[in-house]
């Protein structure tokens, strides 16, 4: 993240964006501005109700996914389902 968007204990979601003290998922625009590629994951009613972030972000060879409480609970019960994302070559999938 560019130095202009963070201090030791806070970060800003873009030059004019909201300032945060703790962890929070940044906007797609900020992720792309920082060199990331954003891909949406499938959503469902439970994830919408719990406001779970359903996207992957790729920076170079590394892919990051927000923690998903529902997926963690499903794994604990032995349920396995693929949650695949498709990257569009550097743009948000909402572009």
C-alpha positions as CSV (number, residue, x, y, z in Angstrom):
1,X,0.0,0.0,0.0
2,X,1.4,3.4,-0.9
3,X,2.9,5.3,2.1
4,X,0.4,8.2,1.5
5,X,-2.5,5.8,2.4
6,X,-1.2,4.6,5.8
7,X,0.4,5.5,9.1
8,X,1.7,3.3,11.8
9,X,-1.8,2.4,13.1
10,X,-4.3,3.6,10.5
11,X,-5.0,3.2,6.8
12,X,-7.1,5.1,4.3
13,X,-9.3,3.5,1.6
14,X,-7.9,5.7,-1.2
15,X,-6.8,9.4,-1.2
16,X,-10.2,10.7,-0.3
17,X,-11.5,7.5,1.3
18,X,-12.6,6.6,4.8
19,X,-9.9,6.1,7.4
20,X,-9.7,2.8,9.4
21,X,-7.9,1.8,12.5
22,X,-8.3,-2.0,12.4
23,X,-8.5,-4.6,9.7
24,X,-11.1,-4.1,7.0
25,X,-11.4,-5.2,3.4
26,X,-10.4,-2.4,1.0
27,X,-12.4,-1.4,-2.1
28,X,-11.8,-3.1,-5.4
29,X,-10.6,0.3,-6.7
30,X,-7.9,0.5,-4.0
31,X,-6.8,-3.1,-4.6
32,X,-6.4,-2.5,-8.3
33,X,-4.6,0.8,-7.8
34,X,-2.1,-1.1,-5.6
35,X,-1.5,-3.6,-8.5
36,X,-4.0,-6.3,-7.6
37,X,-6.4,-8.2,-9.7
38,X,-9.9,-8.8,-8.2
39,X,-12.1,-11.8,-8.9
40,X,-15.5,-12.3,-7.3
41,X,-16.5,-15.6,-5.7
42,X,-20.0,-17.1,-5.7
43,X,-22.4,-15.5,-3.2
44,X,-25.4,-17.0,-1.4
45,X,-28.0,-15.8,1.1
46,X,-25.9,-16.8,4.2
47,X,-22.8,-14.9,3.0
48,X,-24.9,-11.9,2.1
49,X,-26.6,-11.9,5.6
50,X,-23.2,-12.2,7.4
51,X,-21.6,-9.6,5.0
52,X,-18.8,-12.0,4.1
53,X,-16.3,-10.7,1.5
54,X,-16.6,-13.1,-1.4
55,X,-13.6,-12.3,-3.6
56,X,-10.0,-13.3,-4.3
57,X,-7.2,-10.8,-5.0
58,X,-4.1,-11.6,-6.9
59,X,-0.8,-9.8,-6.6
60,X,1.7,-11.4,-8.9
61,X,1.9,-15.1,-8.1
62,X,0.1,-14.8,-4.7
63,X,-3.7,-15.0,-4.3
64,X,-5.4,-13.8,-1.2
65,X,-8.9,-14.6,0.1
66,X,-10.8,-13.0,3.0
67,X,-11.6,-15.4,5.8
68,X,-15.0,-17.1,5.3
69,X,-16.7,-18.3,8.5
70,X,-19.2,-20.3,6.5
71,X,-16.6,-22.1,4.5
72,X,-14.7,-22.9,7.8
73,X,-17.8,-24.3,9.4
74,X,-18.6,-26.4,6.3
75,X,-15.0,-27.8,6.3
76,X,-15.4,-28.7,10.0
77,X,-18.5,-30.7,9.1
78,X,-16.6,-32.5,6.3
79,X,-18.5,-30.6,3.5
80,X,-16.3,-29.7,0.6
81,X,-17.4,-27.4,-2.2
82,X,-15.3,-25.6,-4.8
83,X,-15.2,-21.8,-4.5
84,X,-13.4,-20.8,-7.7
85,X,-12.7,-17.3,-9.0
86,X,-11.7,-16.1,-12.5
87,X,-9.3,-13.2,-12.9
88,X,-9.8,-10.7,-15.8
89,X,-6.2,-9.6,-16.3
90,X,-5.8,-6.7,-13.9
91,X,-9.3,-5.3,-13.7
92,X,-12.0,-5.6,-11.1
93,X,-14.6,-8.2,-12.2
94,X,-17.1,-5.4,-11.8
95,X,-15.4,-3.2,-14.5
